[in-house]
Amino acid sequence: MANQLIVPQATQALNQMKLEAAQELGVQIPADGYYGNVSTRDAGSLGGYITKKLVQMAEQQLSGGFR
């Protein structure tokens, strides 16, 4: 329940961001979508990286422009 998106149209963009972040961090994304076998460290790194990028995007948007 807690993982429901406020803007459902963002699903594809968030999934793409997740894949790009995983690639940059060297984390293997499970093909079946089940993250139960992903280490806590890798999952945390991935979530932290995505959060950092989302905050950066919001700050840029609030400041008046993307770079």
mmCIF file of the N, C-alpha and C atoms, coordinates in Angstrom:
data_MODEL
# 
_entry.id   MODEL 
# 
loop_
_atom_site.group_PDB 
_atom_site.id 
_atom_site.type_symbol 
_atom_site.label_atom_id 
_atom_site.label_alt_id 
_atom_site.label_comp_id 
_atom_site.label_asym_id 
_atom_site.label_entity_id 
_atom_site.label_seq_id 
_atom_site.pdbx_PDB_ins_code 
_atom_site.Cartn_x 
_atom_site.Cartn_y 
_atom_site.Cartn_z 
_atom_site.occupancy 
_atom_site.B_iso_or_equiv 
_atom_site.pdbx_formal_charge 
_atom_site.auth_seq_id 
_atom_site.auth_comp_id 
_atom_site.auth_asym_id 
_atom_site.auth_atom_id 
_atom_site.pdbx_PDB_model_num 
ATOM 1   N N  . MET A 1 1  ? 0.814  -1.202  0.000   1.00 0.00 ? 1  MET A N  1 
ATOM 2   C CA . MET A 1 1  ? 0.000  0.000   0.000   1.00 0.00 ? 1  MET A CA 1 
ATOM 3   C C  . MET A 1 1  ? 0.857  1.266   0.000   1.00 0.00 ? 1  MET A C  1 
ATOM 4   N N  . ALA A 1 2  ? 1.922  1.266   0.751   1.00 0.00 ? 2  ALA A N  1 
ATOM 5   C CA . ALA A 1 2  ? 2.746  2.469   0.890   1.00 0.00 ? 2  ALA A CA 1 
ATOM 6   C C  . ALA A 1 2  ? 3.502  2.795   -0.389  1.00 0.00 ? 2  ALA A C  1 
ATOM 7   N N  . ASN A 1 3  ? 3.623  1.841   -1.298  1.00 0.00 ? 3  ASN A N  1 
ATOM 8   C CA . ASN A 1 3  ? 4.387  2.063   -2.520  1.00 0.00 ? 3  ASN A CA 1 
ATOM 9   C C  . ASN A 1 3  ? 3.535  2.511   -3.699  1.00 0.00 ? 3  ASN A C  1 
ATOM 10  N N  . GLN A 1 4  ? 2.336  2.995   -3.441  1.00 0.00 ? 4  GLN A N  1 
ATOM 11  C CA . GLN A 1 4  ? 1.495  3.476   -4.528  1.00 0.00 ? 4  GLN A CA 1 
ATOM 12  C C  . GLN A 1 4  ? 1.978  4.855   -4.963  1.00 0.00 ? 4  GLN A C  1 
ATOM 13  N N  . LEU A 1 5  ? 2.045  5.064   -6.279  1.00 0.00 ? 5  LEU A N  1 
ATOM 14  C CA . LEU A 1 5  ? 2.493  6.341   -6.811  1.00 0.00 ? 5  LEU A CA 1 
ATOM 15  C C  . LEU A 1 5  ? 1.386  7.375   -6.727  1.00 0.00 ? 5  LEU A C  1 
ATOM 16  N N  . ILE A 1 6  ? 1.758  8.579   -6.413  1.00 0.00 ? 6  ILE A N  1 
ATOM 17  C CA . ILE A 1 6  ? 0.801  9.680   -6.395  1.00 0.00 ? 6  ILE A CA 1 
ATOM 18  C C  . ILE A 1 6  ? 0.460  10.067  -7.825  1.00 0.00 ? 6  ILE A C  1 
ATOM 19  N N  . VAL A 1 7  ? 1.452  9.983   -8.723  1.00 0.00 ? 7  VAL A N  1 
ATOM 20  C CA . VAL A 1 7  ? 1.256  10.276  -10.141 1.00 0.00 ? 7  VAL A CA 1 
ATOM 21  C C  . VAL A 1 7  ? 1.552  8.981   -10.917 1.00 0.00 ? 7  VAL A C  1 
ATOM 22  N N  . PRO A 1 8  ? 0.527  8.173   -11.188 1.00 0.00 ? 8  PRO A N  1 
ATOM 23  C CA . PRO A 1 8  ? 0.743  6.886   -11.849 1.00 0.00 ? 8  PRO A CA 1 
ATOM 24  C C  . PRO A 1 8  ? 1.428  6.989   -13.214 1.00 0.00 ? 8  PRO A C  1 
ATOM 25  N N  . GLN A 1 9  ? 1.312  8.124   -13.873 1.00 0.00 ? 9  GLN A N  1 
ATOM 26  C CA . GLN A 1 9  ? 1.940  8.307   -15.182 1.00 0.00 ? 9  GLN A CA 1 
ATOM 27  C C  . GLN A 1 9  ? 3.464  8.322   -15.076 1.00 0.00 ? 9  GLN A C  1 
ATOM 28  N N  . ALA A 1 10 ? 3.996  8.441   -13.881 1.00 0.00 ? 10 ALA A N  1 
ATOM 29  C CA . ALA A 1 10 ? 5.445  8.492   -13.677 1.00 0.00 ? 10 ALA A CA 1 
ATOM 30  C C  . ALA A 1 10 ? 6.070  7.105   -13.589 1.00 0.00 ? 10 ALA A C  1 
ATOM 31  N N  . THR A 1 11 ? 5.284  6.061   -13.655 1.00 0.00 ? 11 THR A N  1 
ATOM 32  C CA . THR A 1 11 ? 5.783  4.695   -13.494 1.00 0.00 ? 11 THR A CA 1 
ATOM 33  C C  . THR A 1 11 ? 6.924  4.381   -14.454 1.00 0.00 ? 11 THR A C  1 
ATOM 34  N N  . GLN A 1 12 ? 6.739  4.653   -15.722 1.00 0.00 ? 12 GLN A N  1 
ATOM 35  C CA . GLN A 1 12 ? 7.755  4.318   -16.718 1.00 0.00 ? 12 GLN A CA 1 
ATOM 36  C C  . GLN A 1 12 ? 9.041  5.115   -16.484 1.00 0.00 ? 12 GLN A C  1 
ATOM 37  N N  . ALA A 1 13 ? 8.920  6.389   -16.179 1.00 0.00 ? 13 ALA A N  1 
ATOM 38  C CA . ALA A 1 13 ? 10.103 7.215   -15.929 1.00 0.00 ? 13 ALA A CA 1 
ATOM 39  C C  . ALA A 1 13 ? 10.846 6.740   -14.687 1.00 0.00 ? 13 ALA A C  1 
ATOM 40  N N  . LEU A 1 14 ? 10.130 6.367   -13.642 1.00 0.00 ? 14 LEU A N  1 
ATOM 41  C CA . LEU A 1 14 ? 10.773 5.875   -12.422 1.00 0.00 ? 14 LEU A CA 1 
ATOM 42  C C  . LEU A 1 14 ? 11.458 4.534   -12.656 1.00 0.00 ? 14 LEU A C  1 
ATOM 43  N N  . ASN A 1 15 ? 10.834 3.664   -13.438 1.00 0.00 ? 15 ASN A N  1 
ATOM 44  C CA . ASN A 1 15 ? 11.456 2.384   -13.767 1.00 0.00 ? 15 ASN A CA 1 
ATOM 45  C C  . ASN A 1 15 ? 12.737 2.590   -14.574 1.00 0.00 ? 15 ASN A C  1 
ATOM 46  N N  . GLN A 1 16 ? 12.715 3.543   -15.499 1.00 0.00 ? 16 GLN A N  1 
ATOM 47  C CA . GLN A 1 16 ? 13.905 3.853   -16.288 1.00 0.00 ? 16 GLN A CA 1 
ATOM 48  C C  . GLN A 1 16 ? 15.009 4.405   -15.387 1.00 0.00 ? 16 GLN A C  1 
ATOM 49  N N  . MET A 1 17 ? 14.634 5.275   -14.446 1.00 0.00 ? 17 MET A N  1 
ATOM 50  C CA . MET A 1 17 ? 15.594 5.833   -13.509 1.00 0.00 ? 17 MET A CA 1 
ATOM 51  C C  . MET A 1 17 ? 16.207 4.714   -12.654 1.00 0.00 ? 17 MET A C  1 
ATOM 52  N N  . LYS A 1 18 ? 15.381 3.754   -12.253 1.00 0.00 ? 18 LYS A N  1 
ATOM 53  C CA . LYS A 1 18 ? 15.854 2.624   -11.449 1.00 0.00 ? 18 LYS A CA 1 
ATOM 54  C C  . LYS A 1 18 ? 16.878 1.808   -12.233 1.00 0.00 ? 18 LYS A C  1 
ATOM 55  N N  . LEU A 1 19 ? 16.604 1.545   -13.507 1.00 0.00 ? 19 LEU A N  1 
ATOM 56  C CA . LEU A 1 19 ? 17.526 0.779   -14.331 1.00 0.00 ? 19 LEU A CA 1 
ATOM 57  C C  . LEU A 1 19 ? 18.841 1.519   -14.530 1.00 0.00 ? 19 LEU A C  1 
ATOM 58  N N  . GLU A 1 20 ? 18.766 2.822   -14.789 1.00 0.00 ? 20 GLU A N  1 
ATOM 59  C CA . GLU A 1 20 ? 19.979 3.622   -14.979 1.00 0.00 ? 20 GLU A CA 1 
ATOM 60  C C  . GLU A 1 20 ? 20.810 3.675   -13.697 1.00 0.00 ? 20 GLU A C  1 
ATOM 61  N N  . ALA A 1 21 ? 20.143 3.837   -12.568 1.00 0.00 ? 21 ALA A N  1 
ATOM 62  C CA . ALA A 1 21 ? 20.846 3.887   -11.283 1.00 0.00 ? 21 ALA A CA 1 
ATOM 63  C C  . ALA A 1 21 ? 21.525 2.555   -11.007 1.00 0.00 ? 21 ALA A C  1 
ATOM 64  N N  . ALA A 1 22 ? 20.834 1.466   -11.268 1.00 0.00 ? 22 ALA A N  1 
ATOM 65  C CA . ALA A 1 22 ? 21.399 0.137   -11.032 1.00 0.00 ? 22 ALA A CA 1 
ATOM 66  C C  . ALA A 1 22 ? 22.629 -0.084  -11.905 1.00 0.00 ? 22 ALA A C  1 
ATOM 67  N N  . GLN A 1 23 ? 22.554 0.367   -13.137 1.00 0.00 ? 23 GLN A N  1 
ATOM 68  C CA . GLN A 1 23 ? 23.689 0.241   -14.041 1.00 0.00 ? 23 GLN A CA 1 
ATOM 69  C C  . GLN A 1 23 ? 24.884 1.027   -13.518 1.00 0.00 ? 23 GLN A C  1 
ATOM 70  N N  . GLU A 1 24 ? 24.658 2.263   -13.096 1.00 0.00 ? 24 GLU A N  1 
ATOM 71  C CA . GLU A 1 24 ? 25.734 3.104   -12.594 1.00 0.00 ? 24 GLU A CA 1 
ATOM 72  C C  . GLU A 1 24 ? 26.359 2.529   -11.326 1.00 0.00 ? 24 GLU A C  1 
ATOM 73  N N  . LEU A 1 25 ? 25.540 1.903   -10.487 1.00 0.00 ? 25 LEU A N  1 
ATOM 74  C CA . LEU A 1 25 ? 26.039 1.359   -9.225  1.00 0.00 ? 25 LEU A CA 1 
ATOM 75  C C  . LEU A 1 25 ? 26.508 -0.088  -9.338  1.00 0.00 ? 25 LEU A C  1 
ATOM 76  N N  . GLY A 1 26 ? 26.260 -0.726  -10.485 1.00 0.00 ? 26 GLY A N  1 
ATOM 77  C CA . GLY A 1 26 ? 26.661 -2.115  -10.673 1.00 0.00 ? 26 GLY A CA 1 
ATOM 78  C C  . GLY A 1 26 ? 25.774 -3.110  -9.941  1.00 0.00 ? 26 GLY A C  1 
ATOM 79  N N  . VAL A 1 27 ? 24.524 -2.733  -9.692  1.00 0.00 ? 27 VAL A N  1 
ATOM 80  C CA . VAL A 1 27 ? 23.566 -3.608  -9.007  1.00 0.00 ? 27 VAL A CA 1 
ATOM 81  C C  . VAL A 1 27 ? 22.751 -4.348  -10.060 1.00 0.00 ? 27 VAL A C  1 
ATOM 82  N N  . GLN A 1 28 ? 22.610 -5.655  -9.886  1.00 0.00 ? 28 GLN A N  1 
ATOM 83  C CA . GLN A 1 28 ? 21.826 -6.458  -10.820 1.00 0.00 ? 28 GLN A CA 1 
ATOM 84  C C  . GLN A 1 28 ? 20.343 -6.359  -10.483 1.00 0.00 ? 28 GLN A C  1 
ATOM 85  N N  . ILE A 1 29 ? 19.544 -5.912  -11.447 1.00 0.00 ? 29 ILE A N  1 
ATOM 86  C CA . ILE A 1 29 ? 18.088 -5.859  -11.289 1.00 0.00 ? 29 ILE A CA 1 
ATOM 87  C C  . ILE A 1 29 ? 17.536 -7.235  -11.683 1.00 0.00 ? 29 ILE A C  1 
ATOM 88  N N  . PRO A 1 30 ? 16.751 -7.857  -10.817 1.00 0.00 ? 30 PRO A N  1 
ATOM 89  C CA . PRO A 1 30 ? 16.193 -9.173  -11.156 1.00 0.00 ? 30 PRO A CA 1 
ATOM 90  C C  . PRO A 1 30 ? 15.236 -9.082  -12.350 1.00 0.00 ? 30 PRO A C  1 
ATOM 91  N N  . ALA A 1 31 ? 15.374 -10.004 -13.282 1.00 0.00 ? 31 ALA A N  1 
ATOM 92  C CA . ALA A 1 31 ? 14.535 -10.010 -14.487 1.00 0.00 ? 31 ALA A CA 1 
ATOM 93  C C  . ALA A 1 31 ? 13.064 -10.220 -14.146 1.00 0.00 ? 31 ALA A C  1 
ATOM 94  N N  . ASP A 1 32 ? 12.797 -10.965 -13.067 1.00 0.00 ? 32 ASP A N  1 
ATOM 95  C CA . ASP A 1 32 ? 11.407 -11.254 -12.709 1.00 0.00 ? 32 ASP A CA 1 
ATOM 96  C C  . ASP A 1 32 ? 10.783 -10.162 -11.841 1.00 0.00 ? 32 ASP A C  1 
ATOM 97  N N  . GLY A 1 33 ? 11.577 -9.144  -11.453 1.00 0.00 ? 33 GLY A N  1 
ATOM 98  C CA . GLY A 1 33 ? 11.040 -8.047  -10.657 1.00 0.00 ? 33 GLY A CA 1 
ATOM 99  C C  . GLY A 1 33 ? 10.984 -8.324  -9.165  1.00 0.00 ? 33 GLY A C  1 
ATOM 100 N N  . TYR A 1 34 ? 11.419 -9.511  -8.743  1.00 0.00 ? 34 TYR A N  1 
ATOM 101 C CA . TYR A 1 34 ? 11.407 -9.876  -7.326  1.00 0.00 ? 34 TYR A CA 1 
ATOM 102 C C  . TYR A 1 34 ? 12.727 -9.455  -6.687  1.00 0.00 ? 34 TYR A C  1 
ATOM 103 N N  . TYR A 1 35 ? 12.649 -8.550  -5.715  1.00 0.00 ? 35 TYR A N  1 
ATOM 104 C CA . TYR A 1 35 ? 13.850 -8.008  -5.087  1.00 0.00 ? 35 TYR A CA 1 
ATOM 105 C C  . TYR A 1 35 ? 14.229 -8.734  -3.795  1.00 0.00 ? 35 TYR A C  1 
ATOM 106 N N  . GLY A 1 36 ? 13.580 -9.835  -3.491  1.00 0.00 ? 36 GLY A N  1 
ATOM 107 C CA . GLY A 1 36 ? 13.850 -10.565 -2.266  1.00 0.00 ? 36 GLY A CA 1 
ATOM 108 C C  . GLY A 1 36 ? 15.258 -11.134 -2.188  1.00 0.00 ? 36 GLY A C  1 
ATOM 109 N N  . ASN A 1 37 ? 15.878 -11.352 -3.338  1.00 0.00 ? 37 ASN A N  1 
ATOM 110 C CA . ASN A 1 37 ? 17.230 -11.900 -3.367  1.00 0.00 ? 37 ASN A CA 1 
ATOM 111 C C  . ASN A 1 37 ? 18.303 -10.834 -3.528  1.00 0.00 ? 37 ASN A C  1 
ATOM 112 N N  . VAL A 1 38 ? 17.905 -9.571  -3.579  1.00 0.00 ? 38 VAL A N  1 
ATOM 113 C CA . VAL A 1 38 ? 18.868 -8.464  -3.675  1.00 0.00 ? 38 VAL A CA 1 
ATOM 114 C C  . VAL A 1 38 ? 19.315 -8.127  -2.258  1.00 0.00 ? 38 VAL A C  1 
ATOM 115 N N  . SER A 1 39 ? 20.619 -7.950  -2.085  1.00 0.00 ? 39 SER A N  1 
ATOM 116 C CA . SER A 1 39 ? 21.119 -7.673  -0.739  1.00 0.00 ? 39 SER A CA 1 
ATOM 117 C C  . SER A 1 39 ? 20.569 -6.342  -0.223  1.00 0.00 ? 39 SER A C  1 
ATOM 118 N N  . THR A 1 40 ? 20.468 -6.250  1.081   1.00 0.00 ? 40 THR A N  1 
ATOM 119 C CA . THR A 1 40 ? 19.976 -5.025  1.713   1.00 0.00 ? 40 THR A CA 1 
ATOM 120 C C  . THR A 1 40 ? 20.874 -3.852  1.360   1.00 0.00 ? 40 THR A C  1 
ATOM 121 N N  . ARG A 1 41 ? 22.160 -4.096  1.323   1.00 0.00 ? 41 ARG A N  1 
ATOM 122 C CA . ARG A 1 41 ? 23.124 -3.043  0.983   1.00 0.00 ? 41 ARG A CA 1 
ATOM 123 C C  . ARG A 1 41 ? 22.873 -2.514  -0.434  1.00 0.00 ? 41 ARG A C  1 
ATOM 124 N N  . ASP A 1 42 ? 22.697 -3.425  -1.391  1.00 0.00 ? 42 ASP A N  1 
ATOM 125 C CA . ASP A 1 42 ? 22.455 -3.010  -2.773  1.00 0.00 ? 42 ASP A CA 1 
ATOM 126 C C  . ASP A 1 42 ? 21.120 -2.284  -2.914  1.00 0.00 ? 42 ASP A C  1 
ATOM 127 N N  . ALA A 1 43 ? 20.089 -2.805  -2.274  1.00 0.00 ? 43 ALA A N  1 
ATOM 128 C CA . ALA A 1 43 ? 18.772 -2.168  -2.340  1.00 0.00 ? 43 ALA A CA 1 
ATOM 129 C C  . ALA A 1 43 ? 18.821 -0.773  -1.713  1.00 0.00 ? 43 ALA A C  1 
ATOM 130 N N  . GLY A 1 44 ? 19.523 -0.644  -0.604  1.00 0.00 ? 44 GLY A N  1 
ATOM 131 C CA . GLY A 1 44 ? 19.651 0.646   0.056   1.00 0.00 ? 44 GLY A CA 1 
ATOM 132 C C  . GLY A 1 44 ? 20.430 1.638   -0.778  1.00 0.00 ? 44 GLY A C  1 
ATOM 133 N N  . SER A 1 45 ? 21.509 1.165   -1.406  1.00 0.00 ? 45 SER A N  1 
ATOM 134 C CA . SER A 1 45 ? 22.303 2.029   -2.285  1.00 0.00 ? 45 SER A CA 1 
ATOM 135 C C  . SER A 1 45 ? 21.466 2.520   -3.456  1.00 0.00 ? 45 SER A C  1 
ATOM 136 N N  . LEU A 1 46 ? 20.701 1.620   -4.014  1.00 0.00 ? 46 LEU A N  1 
ATOM 137 C CA . LEU A 1 46 ? 19.852 1.961   -5.155  1.00 0.00 ? 46 LEU A CA 1 
ATOM 138 C C  . LEU A 1 46 ? 18.786 2.980   -4.755  1.00 0.00 ? 46 LEU A C  1 
ATOM 139 N N  . GLY A 1 47 ? 18.112 2.738   -3.640  1.00 0.00 ? 47 GLY A N  1 
ATOM 140 C CA . GLY A 1 47 ? 17.082 3.664   -3.168  1.00 0.00 ? 47 GLY A CA 1 
ATOM 141 C C  . GLY A 1 47 ? 17.656 5.025   -2.812  1.00 0.00 ? 47 GLY A C  1 
ATOM 142 N N  . GLY A 1 48 ? 18.814 5.031   -2.169  1.00 0.00 ? 48 GLY A N  1 
ATOM 143 C CA . GLY A 1 48 ? 19.455 6.291   -1.805  1.00 0.00 ? 48 GLY A CA 1 
ATOM 144 C C  . GLY A 1 48 ? 19.880 7.088   -3.020  1.00 0.00 ? 48 GLY A C  1 
ATOM 145 N N  . TYR A 1 49 ? 20.405 6.410   -4.010  1.00 0.00 ? 49 TYR A N  1 
ATOM 146 C CA . TYR A 1 49 ? 20.841 7.067   -5.244  1.00 0.00 ? 49 TYR A CA 1 
ATOM 147 C C  . TYR A 1 49 ? 19.654 7.681   -5.979  1.00 0.00 ? 49 TYR A C  1 
ATOM 148 N N  . ILE A 1 50 ? 18.572 6.923   -6.076  1.00 0.00 ? 50 ILE A N  1 
ATOM 149 C CA . ILE A 1 50 ? 17.367 7.422   -6.752  1.00 0.00 ? 50 ILE A CA 1 
ATOM 150 C C  . ILE A 1 50 ? 16.799 8.619   -5.996  1.00 0.00 ? 50 ILE A C  1 
ATOM 151 N N  . THR A 1 51 ? 16.751 8.543   -4.683  1.00 0.00 ? 51 THR A N  1 
ATOM 152 C CA . THR A 1 51 ? 16.251 9.659   -3.882  1.00 0.00 ? 51 THR A CA 1 
ATOM 153 C C  . THR A 1 51 ? 17.104 10.901  -4.098  1.00 0.00 ? 51 THR A C  1 
ATOM 154 N N  . LYS A 1 52 ? 18.419 10.727  -4.107  1.00 0.00 ? 52 LYS A N  1 
ATOM 155 C CA . LYS A 1 52 ? 19.339 11.848  -4.332  1.00 0.00 ? 52 LYS A CA 1 
ATOM 156 C C  . LYS A 1 52 ? 19.060 12.500  -5.691  1.00 0.00 ? 52 LYS A C  1 
ATOM 157 N N  . LYS A 1 53 ? 18.872 11.684  -6.731  1.00 0.00 ? 53 LYS A N  1 
ATOM 158 C CA . LYS A 1 53 ? 18.592 12.211  -8.076  1.00 0.00 ? 53 LYS A CA 1 
ATOM 159 C C  . LYS A 1 53 ? 17.244 12.934  -8.125  1.00 0.00 ? 53 LYS A C  1 
ATOM 160 N N  . LEU A 1 54 ? 16.225 12.376  -7.466  1.00 0.00 ? 54 LEU A N  1 
ATOM 161 C CA . LEU A 1 54 ? 14.910 13.015  -7.456  1.00 0.00 ? 54 LEU A CA 1 
ATOM 162 C C  . LEU A 1 54 ? 14.948 14.363  -6.733  1.00 0.00 ? 54 LEU A C  1 
ATOM 163 N N  . VAL A 1 55 ? 15.683 14.424  -5.633  1.00 0.00 ? 55 VAL A N  1 
ATOM 164 C CA . VAL A 1 55 ? 15.825 15.686  -4.899  1.00 0.00 ? 55 VAL A CA 1 
ATOM 165 C C  . VAL A 1 55 ? 16.565 16.698  -5.764  1.00 0.00 ? 55 VAL A C  1 
ATOM 166 N N  . GLN A 1 56 ? 17.610 16.249  -6.440  1.00 0.00 ? 56 GLN A N  1 
ATOM 167 C CA . GLN A 1 56 ? 18.375 17.132  -7.322  1.00 0.00 ? 56 GLN A CA 1 
ATOM 168 C C  . GLN A 1 56 ? 17.485 17.685  -8.437  1.00 0.00 ? 56 GLN A C  1 
ATOM 169 N N  . MET A 1 57 ? 16.661 16.832  -9.034  1.00 0.00 ? 57 MET A N  1 
ATOM 170 C CA . MET A 1 57 ? 15.755 17.273  -10.093 1.00 0.00 ? 57 MET A CA 1 
ATOM 171 C C  . MET A 1 57 ? 14.747 18.293  -9.563  1.00 0.00 ? 57 MET A C  1 
ATOM 172 N N  . ALA A 1 58 ? 14.205 18.051  -8.377  1.00 0.00 ? 58 ALA A N  1 
ATOM 173 C CA . ALA A 1 58 ? 13.240 18.974  -7.783  1.00 0.00 ? 58 ALA A CA 1 
ATOM 174 C C  . ALA A 1 58 ? 13.890 20.317  -7.470  1.00 0.00 ? 58 ALA A C  1 
ATOM 175 N N  . GLU A 1 59 ? 15.103 20.298  -6.933  1.00 0.00 ? 59 GLU A N  1 
ATOM 176 C CA . GLU A 1 59 ? 15.800 21.543  -6.624  1.00 0.00 ? 59 GLU A CA 1 
ATOM 177 C C  . GLU A 1 59 ? 16.064 22.350  -7.889  1.00 0.00 ? 59 GLU A C  1 
ATOM 178 N N  . GLN A 1 60 ? 16.470 21.674  -8.954  1.00 0.00 ? 60 GLN A N  1 
ATOM 179 C CA . GLN A 1 60 ? 16.721 22.356  -10.224 1.00 0.00 ? 60 GLN A CA 1 
ATOM 180 C C  . GLN A 1 60 ? 15.438 22.954  -10.775 1.00 0.00 ? 60 GLN A C  1 
ATOM 181 N N  . GLN A 1 61 ? 14.350 22.211  -10.673 1.00 0.00 ? 61 GLN A N  1 
ATOM 182 C CA . GLN A 1 61 ? 13.067 22.711  -11.177 1.00 0.00 ? 61 GLN A CA 1 
ATOM 183 C C  . GLN A 1 61 ? 12.601 23.927  -10.366 1.00 0.00 ? 61 GLN A C  1 
ATOM 184 N N  . LEU A 1 62 ? 12.772 23.853  -9.051  1.00 0.00 ? 62 LEU A N  1 
ATOM 185 C CA . LEU A 1 62 ? 12.373 24.964  -8.200  1.00 0.00 ? 62 LEU A CA 1 
ATOM 186 C C  . LEU A 1 62 ? 13.238 26.192  -8.406  1.00 0.00 ? 62 LEU A C  1 
ATOM 187 N N  . SER A 1 63 ? 14.496 25.982  -8.777  1.00 0.00 ? 63 SER A N  1 
ATOM 188 C CA . SER A 1 63 ? 15.391 27.114  -8.979  1.00 0.00 ? 63 SER A CA 1 
ATOM 189 C C  . SER A 1 63 ? 15.206 27.754  -10.354 1.00 0.00 ? 63 SER A C  1 
ATOM 190 N N  . GLY A 1 64 ? 14.411 27.128  -11.196 1.00 0.00 ? 64 GLY A N  1 
ATOM 191 C CA . GLY A 1 64 ? 14.074 27.765  -12.466 1.00 0.00 ? 64 GLY A CA 1 
ATOM 192 C C  . GLY A 1 64 ? 14.620 27.119  -13.713 1.00 0.00 ? 64 GLY A C  1 
ATOM 193 N N  . GLY A 1 65 ? 15.313 26.014  -13.593 1.00 0.00 ? 65 GLY A N  1 
ATOM 194 C CA . GLY A 1 65 ? 15.764 25.390  -14.827 1.00 0.00 ? 65 GLY A CA 1 
ATOM 195 C C  . GLY A 1 65 ? 16.579 24.143  -14.626 1.00 0.00 ? 65 GLY A C  1 
ATOM 196 N N  . PHE A 1 66 ? 16.517 23.283  -15.640 1.00 0.00 ? 66 PHE A N  1 
ATOM 197 C CA . PHE A 1 66 ? 17.317 22.066  -15.655 1.00 0.00 ? 66 PHE A CA 1 
ATOM 198 C C  . PHE A 1 66 ? 18.624 22.348  -16.351 1.00 0.00 ? 66 PHE A C  1 
ATOM 199 N N  . ARG A 1 67 ? 19.663 21.631  -15.956 1.00 0.00 ? 67 ARG A N  1 
ATOM 200 C CA . ARG A 1 67 ? 20.966 21.755  -16.605 1.00 0.00 ? 67 ARG A CA 1 
ATOM 201 C C  . ARG A 1 67 ? 21.118 20.681  -17.621 1.00 0.00 ? 67 ARG A C  1 
# 
